[in-house]
């Protein structure tokens, strides 16, 4: 049974249909309708109104809500009126109904569409003004950066919100200068954002440019932050296309937005062939990269996901998360140290994995440089050898080692141990059926031990932010992107390759710190940036390729192959295994041994 609002809308349309019909006669005769025509006009309402009423119902005009009247509602209305006009004309011709001028048959649908559509949008305008009109008195003035479709959607949403009200739109396009979008002026030139914000009293800016190039979004963000504005952004472009944009989705700009890393295109079919229905093991499953690998692998439906980590709490966390996100995923957790050969053999014998992603490692450069140097060797090199040997002995199809850019021309113990792990993997690959591949990449945003969480903590305390050197640069990528490219490399690898990920352009850590300060709502003078000097083993810049290595392209644009030129000889391999199997060694002896087995390793000046 229709509710009272639907009934009121239906009665309104019947009355409007009658008014439009009579008004069409009045216009036809310049408001001096002859008596016989006037009588016929009233009589015709007995069949005109029911005809249009039936069509209004058939075209679903009462399924929508007037307050949210949209273009689709208008299309349905016009279709119903058009069909009604044709039906009216046909009835007049078929039944020879007299005294119905042809001009009336043309004027009536035009007037009817105007009255019905106008009343709906007038009601919507009145309702929104009544509900949201006072928002300007209680909301925060905000500048919209970008004058495209995203801005149009955003303006429509924030108009309904009491949290914001837009005062101007800024865009670099000179063609849009001086024009208006939803009644707001478009100001050309983002360089004017400081002056516009001060003139209009805005303290916030929303970047509505999801389809723009990363460099454009970064420039807009930096200009807004430099103007002292709190910088926000709309959701991703995919969310906009799917209609999920709302005021509650507006969030602060993160560093990931400034990096502008493009989405990774994956070979889903190939990855399903590698992972679906197979037992997949991830070592270091509780770490930043390991846990993200688990999330990505779970999407491809492995027969079982085996989680290995020496940290009980980290293992518990990722297991709980996977249980909630993928309730049908079969998984098993093993608390295990990758250096423990007996325990590793027990895991492999019980699980019989087909694919292994080896992410377990020590990776913090200063911590591994001196008193922990031997532990770095045993975890990063011996642990990799233990896992790779177990993979070969148990018929594992593919083994993927996750390495680092610090393994290239290493100047620190951590990088040298990862380079040693690469050489060991290459040697084991040469004598086994297991396909062992290595993936090398730089820093990931927000990973455990990275500078991002440290900077956030320092900003929360009011500073200062500590940076080792004003010119230090690093490669960065997001954790999901790194994990996806690791999977892609694992799918493509045939054994013996080192895949180098496209890390984009290197980022100055000083610029990163300054961006974080500004994005947190502070000015350059509010939180100081102090330089503390390079730490032991730290380089000013990282490399992704060592001297003497060459790269080959792959079918994936973000992956290249670096081929090593110095595999371990049999005698050297045997000597290395004996060295790794020894007891505790002091750091000076560790570094001496690393220089012997990793020729390109040179201790940094501060080591």
ROBA-223233 format. One record per residue (C-alpha): x, y, z. Coordinates in nm, 3 decimals, padded with zeros to 5 digits. Example, Ala and Ser with C-alpha at 12.3 -4.5 7.8 and 13.67 -1.06 7.14 Angstrom:
<nodes>
NODE       xx       yy       zz
NODE   01.230  -00.450   00.780
NODE   01.367  -00.106   00.714
</nodes>
This chain:
<nodes>
NODE       xx       yy       zz
NODE   00.000   00.000   00.000
NODE   00.150   00.336  -00.097
NODE   00.249   00.569   00.185
NODE   00.113   00.919   00.221
NODE   00.412   01.079   00.047
NODE   00.370   00.858  -00.260
NODE  -00.003   00.928  -00.269
NODE   00.060   01.302  -00.240
NODE   00.312   01.288  -00.526
NODE   00.065   01.091  -00.741
NODE  -00.219   01.338  -00.675
NODE   00.018   01.627  -00.746
NODE   00.100   01.483  -01.089
NODE  -00.269   01.433  -01.172
NODE  -00.340   01.795  -01.088
NODE  -00.035   01.914  -01.285
NODE  -00.146   01.704  -01.584
NODE  -00.484   01.877  -01.578
NODE  -00.330   02.222  -01.538
NODE  -00.088   02.163  -01.827
NODE  -00.373   02.043  -02.052
NODE  -00.591   02.345  -01.980
NODE  -00.294   02.583  -02.000
NODE  -00.208   02.444  -02.344
NODE  -00.557   02.545  -02.465
NODE  -00.518   02.887  -02.305
NODE  -00.187   02.948  -02.481
NODE  -00.324   02.821  -02.810
NODE  -00.605   03.081  -02.801
NODE  -00.409   03.360  -02.630
NODE  -00.608   03.307  -02.310
NODE  -00.940   03.363  -02.489
NODE  -01.063   03.007  -02.533
NODE  -01.390   02.969  -02.731
NODE  -01.670   02.814  -02.528
NODE  -01.695   02.493  -02.732
NODE  -01.317   02.437  -02.719
NODE  -01.315   02.508  -02.346
NODE  -01.591   02.257  -02.285
NODE  -01.407   01.995  -02.490
NODE  -01.086   02.065  -02.300
NODE  -01.255   01.986  -01.970
NODE  -01.425   01.675  -02.108
NODE  -01.096   01.544  -02.250
NODE  -00.949   01.540  -01.901
NODE  -01.165   01.231  -01.836
NODE  -00.937   01.023  -02.061
NODE  -00.616   01.233  -02.072
NODE  -00.554   01.219  -01.697
NODE  -00.607   00.840  -01.658
NODE  -00.381   00.777  -01.960
NODE  -00.094   00.976  -01.812
NODE  -00.158   00.838  -01.463
NODE  -00.114   00.482  -01.590
NODE   00.207   00.576  -01.770
NODE   00.346   00.756  -01.466
NODE   00.301   00.437  -01.267
NODE   00.443   00.209  -01.536
NODE   00.755   00.425  -01.572
NODE   00.825   00.408  -01.198
NODE   00.793   00.779  -01.122
NODE   00.704   00.704  -00.760
NODE   00.992   00.473  -00.674
NODE   01.230   00.764  -00.619
NODE   01.235   01.028  -00.349
NODE   01.173   01.389  -00.450
NODE   01.435   01.514  -00.207
NODE   01.696   01.319  -00.404
NODE   01.554   01.384  -00.751
NODE   01.828   01.314  -01.004
NODE   01.896   01.301  -01.376
NODE   01.773   00.943  -01.397
NODE   01.442   01.047  -01.239
NODE   01.413   01.324  -01.497
NODE   01.481   01.076  -01.778
NODE   01.200   00.850  -01.655
NODE   00.968   01.150  -01.631
NODE   01.046   01.266  -01.984
NODE   01.000   00.914  -02.119
NODE   00.658   00.885  -01.954
NODE   00.548   01.226  -02.084
NODE   00.673   01.147  -02.436
NODE   00.487   00.816  -02.449
NODE   00.181   00.990  -02.307
NODE   00.198   01.255  -02.580
NODE   00.208   00.983  -02.849
NODE  -00.077   00.795  -02.684
NODE  -00.288   01.115  -02.666
NODE  -00.229   01.190  -03.033
NODE  -00.317   00.834  -03.133
NODE  -00.640   00.841  -02.932
NODE  -00.742   01.172  -03.091
NODE  -00.681   01.033  -03.442
NODE  -00.826   00.684  -03.386
NODE  -01.144   00.798  -03.218
NODE  -01.180   01.125  -03.410
NODE  -01.207   01.330  -03.095
NODE  -01.306   01.681  -03.207
NODE  -01.186   02.022  -03.098
NODE  -00.833   01.912  -02.993
NODE  -00.591   02.143  -03.178
NODE  -00.262   01.991  -03.293
NODE  -00.075   02.271  -03.114
NODE  -00.230   02.153  -02.787
NODE  -00.091   01.804  -02.848
NODE   00.254   01.966  -02.876
NODE   00.222   02.223  -02.599
NODE   00.075   01.988  -02.340
NODE   00.375   01.748  -02.302
NODE   00.615   02.042  -02.299
NODE   00.424   02.216  -02.024
NODE   00.371   01.893  -01.835
NODE   00.742   01.805  -01.835
NODE   00.827   02.158  -01.726
NODE   00.579   02.161  -01.440
NODE   00.648   01.810  -01.315
NODE   01.026   01.836  -01.342
NODE   01.034   02.188  -01.206
NODE   00.823   02.102  -00.904
NODE   01.044   01.806  -00.819
NODE   01.370   01.998  -00.836
NODE   01.215   02.299  -00.664
NODE   01.113   02.070  -00.378
NODE   01.465   01.923  -00.364
NODE   01.618   02.269  -00.358
NODE   01.385   02.384  -00.080
NODE   01.441   02.068   00.121
NODE   01.820   02.083   00.094
NODE   01.821   02.451   00.183
NODE   01.601   02.383   00.484
NODE   01.815   02.089   00.597
NODE   02.159   02.205   00.498
NODE   02.128   02.577   00.434
NODE   02.244   02.683   00.782
NODE   02.559   02.470   00.731
NODE   02.749   02.786   00.640
NODE   02.685   02.912   00.990
NODE   02.820   02.600   01.164
NODE   03.063   02.436   00.918
NODE   03.428   02.498   00.841
NODE   03.517   02.701   00.531
NODE   03.719   02.490   00.289
NODE   03.892   02.538  -00.046
NODE   03.845   02.275  -00.316
NODE   04.154   02.211  -00.528
NODE   04.059   02.080  -00.871
NODE   03.754   02.160  -01.083
NODE   03.674   01.824  -01.239
NODE   03.413   01.555  -01.184
NODE   03.553   01.469  -00.843
NODE   03.506   01.829  -00.731
NODE   03.148   01.828  -00.860
NODE   03.068   01.511  -00.662
NODE   03.246   01.649  -00.358
NODE   03.055   01.978  -00.364
NODE   02.726   01.794  -00.385
NODE   02.817   01.586  -00.080
NODE   02.961   01.857   00.141
NODE   02.661   02.078   00.064
NODE   02.459   01.825   00.263
NODE   02.707   01.819   00.548
NODE   02.723   02.050   00.844
NODE   03.095   01.985   00.875
NODE   03.215   02.187   00.575
NODE   03.112   02.457   00.335
NODE   03.311   02.534   00.024
NODE   03.414   02.895  -00.039
NODE   03.610   02.866  -00.366
NODE   03.760   02.627  -00.617
NODE   04.118   02.647  -00.739
NODE   04.241   02.497  -01.062
NODE   04.547   02.549  -01.282
NODE   04.343   02.536  -01.603
NODE   04.317   02.889  -01.754
NODE   04.007   02.782  -01.951
NODE   03.814   02.739  -01.625
NODE   03.920   03.069  -01.471
NODE   03.626   03.294  -01.386
NODE   03.369   03.020  -01.442
NODE   03.154   02.866  -01.172
NODE   03.090   02.513  -01.052
NODE   02.774   02.465  -00.850
NODE   02.770   02.839  -00.789
NODE   03.127   02.864  -00.662
NODE   03.388   03.073  -00.844
NODE   03.685   02.892  -00.999
NODE   04.014   03.070  -00.932
NODE   04.293   02.998  -01.178
NODE   04.641   02.924  -01.047
NODE   04.719   02.711  -00.745
NODE   04.996   02.957  -00.663
NODE   04.719   03.188  -00.537
NODE   04.599   02.945  -00.272
NODE   04.762   03.134   00.015
NODE   04.599   03.466  -00.080
NODE   04.260   03.307  -00.150
NODE   04.263   03.119   00.181
NODE   04.341   03.436   00.379
NODE   04.081   03.642   00.192
NODE   03.805   03.387   00.247
NODE   03.910   03.270   00.591
NODE   03.965   02.907   00.489
NODE   04.179   02.685   00.709
NODE   04.132   02.360   00.517
NODE   04.186   02.246   00.160
NODE   04.050   01.930  -00.001
NODE   04.251   01.795  -00.294
NODE   03.990   01.668  -00.541
NODE   04.227   01.550  -00.815
NODE   04.223   01.167  -00.804
NODE   04.287   01.137  -01.176
NODE   04.576   01.387  -01.190
NODE   04.939   01.290  -01.231
NODE   05.131   01.229  -00.906
NODE   05.350   01.536  -00.958
NODE   05.038   01.754  -00.990
NODE   04.883   01.616  -00.672
NODE   05.211   01.659  -00.487
NODE   05.243   02.022  -00.601
NODE   04.887   02.100  -00.494
NODE   04.944   01.939  -00.155
NODE   05.272   02.120  -00.096
NODE   05.125   02.459  -00.189
NODE   04.826   02.408   00.040
NODE   05.046   02.288   00.327
NODE   05.287   02.577   00.276
NODE   04.988   02.813   00.306
NODE   04.924   02.674   00.653
NODE   04.610   02.483   00.552
NODE   04.509   02.144   00.682
NODE   04.526   01.934   00.367
NODE   04.265   01.665   00.302
NODE   04.194   01.447   00.003
NODE   03.907   01.255  -00.151
NODE   03.909   00.875  -00.179
NODE   04.064   00.689  -00.468
NODE   03.944   00.730  -00.824
NODE   03.791   00.381  -00.812
NODE   03.577   00.486  -00.515
NODE   03.457   00.792  -00.704
NODE   03.360   00.584  -01.006
NODE   03.168   00.339  -00.790
NODE   02.980   00.619  -00.617
NODE   03.134   00.564  -00.274
NODE   03.239   00.926  -00.221
NODE   03.099   01.078   00.095
NODE   03.212   01.337   00.344
NODE   03.304   01.062   00.589
NODE   03.556   00.930   00.332
NODE   03.750   01.258   00.321
NODE   04.081   01.198   00.496
NODE   04.413   01.362   00.558
NODE   04.674   01.339   00.285
NODE   04.925   01.063   00.357
NODE   05.277   01.016   00.230
NODE   05.151   00.745  -00.004
NODE   04.949   01.013  -00.184
NODE   05.258   01.228  -00.232
NODE   05.469   00.940  -00.360
NODE   05.206   00.881  -00.626
NODE   05.288   00.514  -00.674
NODE   05.070   00.375  -00.951
NODE   04.869   00.059  -00.896
NODE   05.037  -00.269  -00.983
NODE   04.900  -00.475  -01.269
NODE   04.918  -00.842  -01.173
NODE   04.908  -01.157  -01.383
NODE   04.613  -01.300  -01.191
NODE   04.594  -01.610  -01.406
NODE   04.964  -01.684  -01.360
NODE   04.945  -01.623  -00.986
NODE   04.647  -01.854  -00.953
NODE   04.849  -02.121  -01.126
NODE   05.132  -02.062  -00.878
NODE   04.925  -02.031  -00.557
NODE   04.569  -02.162  -00.595
NODE   04.513  -02.504  -00.442
NODE   04.876  -02.535  -00.326
NODE   05.048  -02.525   00.011
NODE   05.228  -02.191   00.044
NODE   05.474  -02.112   00.325
NODE   05.575  -01.763   00.433
NODE   05.868  -01.719   00.670
NODE   05.874  -01.398   00.871
NODE   05.496  -01.406   00.833
NODE   05.443  -01.160   01.118
NODE   05.666  -00.888   00.974
NODE   05.569  -00.595   00.754
NODE   05.636  -00.763   00.419
NODE   05.559  -01.116   00.536
NODE   05.217  -01.025   00.673
NODE   05.124  -00.836   00.356
NODE   05.236  -01.134   00.148
NODE   05.000  -01.349   00.355
NODE   04.710  -01.112   00.284
NODE   04.783  -01.109  -00.088
NODE   04.835  -01.485  -00.112
NODE   04.511  -01.555   00.073
NODE   04.317  -01.387  -00.210
NODE   04.429  -01.659  -00.452
NODE   04.288  -01.950  -00.253
NODE   04.586  -02.164  -00.149
NODE   04.512  -02.513  -00.020
NODE   04.686  -02.411   00.301
NODE   04.886  -02.107   00.413
NODE   05.172  -02.193   00.647
NODE   05.288  -01.907   00.870
NODE   05.638  -01.926   01.016
NODE   05.780  -01.666   01.256
NODE   06.001  -01.660   01.564
NODE   05.784  -01.394   01.728
NODE   05.485  -01.544   01.907
NODE   05.293  -01.216   01.922
NODE   05.351  -01.128   01.556
NODE   05.238  -01.477   01.456
NODE   04.926  -01.446   01.670
NODE   04.838  -01.107   01.519
NODE   04.856  -01.212   01.155
NODE   04.675  -01.539   01.227
NODE   04.389  -01.355   01.395
NODE   04.369  -01.104   01.111
NODE   04.361  -01.373   00.842
NODE   04.099  -01.567   01.036
NODE   03.869  -01.264   01.032
NODE   03.934  -01.156   00.673
NODE   03.945  -01.504   00.516
NODE   03.739  -01.738   00.737
NODE   03.756  -02.021   00.483
NODE   04.136  -02.011   00.454
NODE   04.316  -02.318   00.585
NODE   04.627  -02.205   00.772
NODE   04.876  -02.327   01.027
NODE   05.118  -02.135   01.245
NODE   05.467  -02.255   01.332
NODE   05.676  -02.073   01.593
NODE   06.016  -02.137   01.443
NODE   06.359  -01.981   01.398
NODE   06.477  -02.018   01.038
NODE   06.828  -02.089   01.169
NODE   06.708  -02.403   01.349
NODE   06.762  -02.675   01.085
NODE   06.588  -02.947   01.288
NODE   06.277  -02.736   01.342
NODE   06.275  -02.625   00.977
NODE   06.294  -02.990   00.865
NODE   06.002  -03.069   01.098
NODE   05.792  -02.790   00.944
NODE   05.869  -02.898   00.586
NODE   05.805  -03.266   00.657
NODE   05.467  -03.188   00.814
NODE   05.346  -02.928   00.563
NODE   05.511  -03.027   00.232
NODE   05.492  -02.674   00.088
NODE   05.502  -02.619  -00.287
NODE   05.590  -02.248  -00.279
NODE   05.796  -02.057  -00.023
NODE   05.833  -01.683   00.031
NODE   06.131  -01.626   00.257
NODE   06.085  -01.287   00.426
NODE   06.242  -01.363   00.765
NODE   06.541  -01.137   00.820
NODE   06.711  -00.882   01.039
NODE   06.702  -00.553   00.850
NODE   06.783  -00.262   01.081
NODE   07.121  -00.126   00.971
NODE   07.260   00.038   01.290
NODE   07.136  -00.237   01.526
NODE   07.304  -00.509   01.319
NODE   07.632  -00.324   01.273
NODE   07.832  -00.409   01.584
NODE   07.729  -00.630   01.877
NODE   07.456  -00.799   01.670
NODE   07.664  -00.856   01.358
NODE   07.696  -01.233   01.401
NODE   07.321  -01.265   01.462
NODE   07.259  -01.079   01.136
NODE   07.487  -01.326   00.957
NODE   07.319  -01.629   01.108
NODE   06.965  -01.509   01.043
NODE   07.006  -01.348   00.703
NODE   07.264  -01.583   00.550
NODE   07.250  -01.910   00.746
NODE   06.872  -01.885   00.784
NODE   06.834  -01.843   00.408
NODE   07.066  -02.138   00.342
NODE   06.877  -02.355   00.591
NODE   06.542  -02.272   00.432
NODE   06.672  -02.313   00.076
NODE   06.832  -02.652   00.151
NODE   06.513  -02.775   00.317
NODE   06.315  -02.658   00.013
NODE   06.541  -02.856  -00.221
NODE   06.532  -03.170  -00.005
NODE   06.150  -03.162   00.015
NODE   06.082  -03.101  -00.354
NODE   05.955  -02.744  -00.322
NODE   05.865  -02.605  -00.663
NODE   05.961  -02.241  -00.607
NODE   06.153  -02.050  -00.341
NODE   06.143  -01.669  -00.337
NODE   06.404  -01.481  -00.134
NODE   06.325  -01.122  -00.039
NODE   06.641  -00.911  -00.051
NODE   06.715  -00.539  -00.028
NODE   06.880  -00.254  -00.215
NODE   07.131  -00.240   00.072
NODE   07.283  -00.562  -00.068
NODE   07.424  -00.360  -00.359
NODE   07.782  -00.249  -00.292
NODE   07.709  -00.288   00.079
NODE   07.875  -00.066   00.337
NODE   07.703  -00.224   00.637
NODE   07.670  -00.567   00.793
NODE   07.299  -00.597   00.722
NODE   07.344  -00.529   00.350
NODE   07.645  -00.760   00.329
NODE   07.453  -01.046   00.492
NODE   07.167  -01.006   00.246
NODE   07.416  -01.002  -00.042
NODE   07.562  -01.319   00.099
NODE   07.212  -01.468   00.111
NODE   07.172  -01.381  -00.259
NODE   07.498  -01.563  -00.347
NODE   07.399  -01.866  -00.141
NODE   07.059  -01.880  -00.310
NODE   07.219  -01.865  -00.653
NODE   07.455  -02.149  -00.561
NODE   07.180  -02.373  -00.419
NODE   06.963  -02.302  -00.723
NODE   07.235  -02.428  -00.957
NODE   07.238  -02.775  -00.800
NODE   06.867  -02.835  -00.734
NODE   06.535  -02.867  -00.911
NODE   06.376  -02.605  -00.687
NODE   06.351  -02.274  -00.869
NODE   06.509  -02.018  -00.638
NODE   06.461  -01.653  -00.728
NODE   06.547  -01.332  -00.547
NODE   06.355  -01.005  -00.532
NODE   06.544  -00.690  -00.444
NODE   06.380  -00.361  -00.345
NODE   06.426  -00.059  -00.120
NODE   06.237   00.082   00.175
NODE   05.864   00.043   00.219
NODE   05.645   00.307   00.379
NODE   05.540   00.231   00.733
NODE   05.733  -00.094   00.770
NODE   05.864  -00.197   01.109
NODE   06.180   00.001   01.180
NODE   06.133   00.253   00.898
NODE   06.165   00.629   00.943
NODE   05.794   00.699   00.893
NODE   05.665   00.567   01.229
NODE   05.965   00.730   01.398
NODE   05.887   01.068   01.240
NODE   05.520   01.039   01.339
NODE   05.618   00.972   01.699
NODE   05.858   01.266   01.703
NODE   05.594   01.499   01.558
NODE   05.341   01.383   01.818
NODE   05.590   01.481   02.089
NODE   05.638   01.825   01.935
NODE   05.974   01.750   01.775
NODE   06.244   01.777   01.690
NODE   06.261   01.537   01.395
NODE   06.603   01.376   01.361
NODE   06.750   01.319   01.016
NODE   07.098   01.181   00.979
NODE   07.210   01.398   00.685
NODE   07.050   01.676   00.474
NODE   07.136   01.497   00.148
NODE   07.049   01.139   00.239
NODE   06.808   00.978  -00.010
NODE   06.618   00.650  -00.018
NODE   06.387   00.460  -00.251
NODE   06.035   00.409  -00.118
NODE   05.730   00.209  -00.215
NODE   05.413   00.105  -00.036
NODE   05.393  -00.230   00.143
NODE   05.106  -00.364  -00.075
NODE   05.290  -00.266  -00.392
NODE   05.610  -00.438  -00.276
NODE   05.422  -00.756  -00.181
NODE   05.235  -00.766  -00.512
NODE   05.555  -00.728  -00.711
NODE   05.721  -01.000  -00.502
NODE   05.435  -01.232  -00.597
NODE   05.462  -01.131  -00.961
NODE   05.837  -01.196  -00.962
NODE   05.780  -01.532  -00.797
NODE   05.535  -01.620  -01.071
NODE   05.774  -01.516  -01.350
NODE   06.099  -01.652  -01.207
NODE   06.249  -01.969  -01.348
NODE   06.540  -01.993  -01.104
NODE   06.864  -01.800  -01.063
NODE   06.726  -01.452  -01.131
NODE   06.746  -01.144  -00.914
NODE   06.440  -00.933  -00.984
NODE   06.485  -00.561  -00.928
NODE   06.167  -00.368  -00.855
NODE   06.102  -00.030  -01.012
NODE   06.132   00.193  -00.706
NODE   06.062   00.515  -00.894
NODE   06.261   00.824  -00.807
NODE   06.466   00.837  -00.485
NODE   06.326   01.060  -00.211
NODE   06.529   01.291   00.013
NODE   06.464   01.202   00.375
NODE   06.475   01.572   00.463
NODE   06.191   01.640   00.217
NODE   06.001   01.345   00.361
NODE   06.033   01.485   00.713
NODE   05.927   01.833   00.602
NODE   05.623   01.693   00.419
NODE   05.519   01.501   00.730
NODE   05.545   01.815   00.942
NODE   05.328   02.012   00.701
NODE   05.074   01.734   00.656
NODE   05.042   01.716   01.033
NODE   04.925   02.077   01.031
NODE   05.246   02.239   01.152
NODE   05.465   02.500   00.989
NODE   05.834   02.470   00.923
NODE   05.906   02.682   01.231
NODE   05.682   02.478   01.462
NODE   05.880   02.155   01.456
NODE   06.254   02.163   01.399
NODE   06.446   01.915   01.186
NODE   06.786   01.829   01.334
NODE   07.073   01.651   01.160
NODE   07.247   01.389   01.371
NODE   07.512   01.256   01.131
NODE   07.533   00.930   00.942
NODE   07.499   00.621   01.159
NODE   07.739   00.323   01.148
NODE   07.725   00.154   00.807
NODE   07.480   00.407   00.662
NODE   07.515   00.537   00.305
NODE   07.393   00.868   00.166
NODE   07.216   00.684  -00.114
NODE   07.117   00.329  -00.200
NODE   07.162   00.147  -00.527
NODE   06.951  -00.123  -00.685
NODE   07.222  -00.261  -00.915
NODE   07.580  -00.341  -00.830
NODE   07.880  -00.260  -01.048
NODE   07.929  -00.525  -01.313
NODE   07.565  -00.633  -01.311
NODE   07.334  -00.591  -01.607
NODE   06.958  -00.581  -01.621
NODE   06.718  -00.739  -01.862
NODE   06.359  -00.629  -01.920
NODE   06.066  -00.853  -01.831
NODE   05.706  -00.853  -01.955
NODE   05.614  -00.658  -01.642
NODE   05.701  -00.284  -01.660
NODE   05.795  -00.265  -01.291
NODE   06.031  -00.564  -01.290
NODE   06.378  -00.606  -01.437
NODE   06.625  -00.892  -01.400
NODE   06.977  -00.844  -01.266
NODE   07.210  -01.134  -01.335
NODE   07.491  -01.197  -01.090
NODE   07.839  -01.256  -01.229
NODE   08.000  -01.417  -00.924
NODE   07.840  -01.745  -00.813
NODE   08.017  -01.923  -00.529
NODE   08.269  -02.185  -00.638
NODE   08.246  -02.529  -00.474
NODE   08.545  -02.472  -00.243
NODE   08.426  -02.124  -00.151
NODE   08.076  -02.257  -00.079
NODE   08.212  -02.530   00.147
NODE   08.435  -02.281   00.330
NODE   08.137  -02.048   00.375
NODE   07.916  -02.323   00.517
NODE   08.187  -02.409   00.772
NODE   08.218  -02.041   00.863
NODE   07.842  -02.005   00.911
NODE   07.826  -02.318   01.127
NODE   08.081  -02.193   01.381
NODE   08.000  -02.055   01.724
NODE   07.973  -01.693   01.828
NODE   08.214  -01.458   01.652
NODE   08.309  -01.100   01.751
NODE   08.196  -00.821   01.519
NODE   08.546  -00.747   01.387
NODE   08.588  -01.110   01.280
NODE   08.237  -01.110   01.131
NODE   08.319  -00.809   00.914
NODE   08.648  -00.964   00.807
NODE   08.467  -01.280   00.699
NODE   08.202  -01.082   00.515
NODE   08.471  -00.898   00.320
NODE   08.610  -01.236   00.215
NODE   08.278  -01.380   00.095
NODE   08.126  -01.054  -00.031
NODE   08.408  -00.888  -00.230
NODE   08.216  -00.565  -00.291
NODE   08.151  -00.513   00.082
NODE   08.340  -00.212   00.217
NODE   08.282  -00.104   00.575
NODE   08.139   00.248   00.588
NODE   08.350   00.533   00.724
NODE   08.156   00.536   01.048
NODE   08.165   00.161   01.101
</nodes>
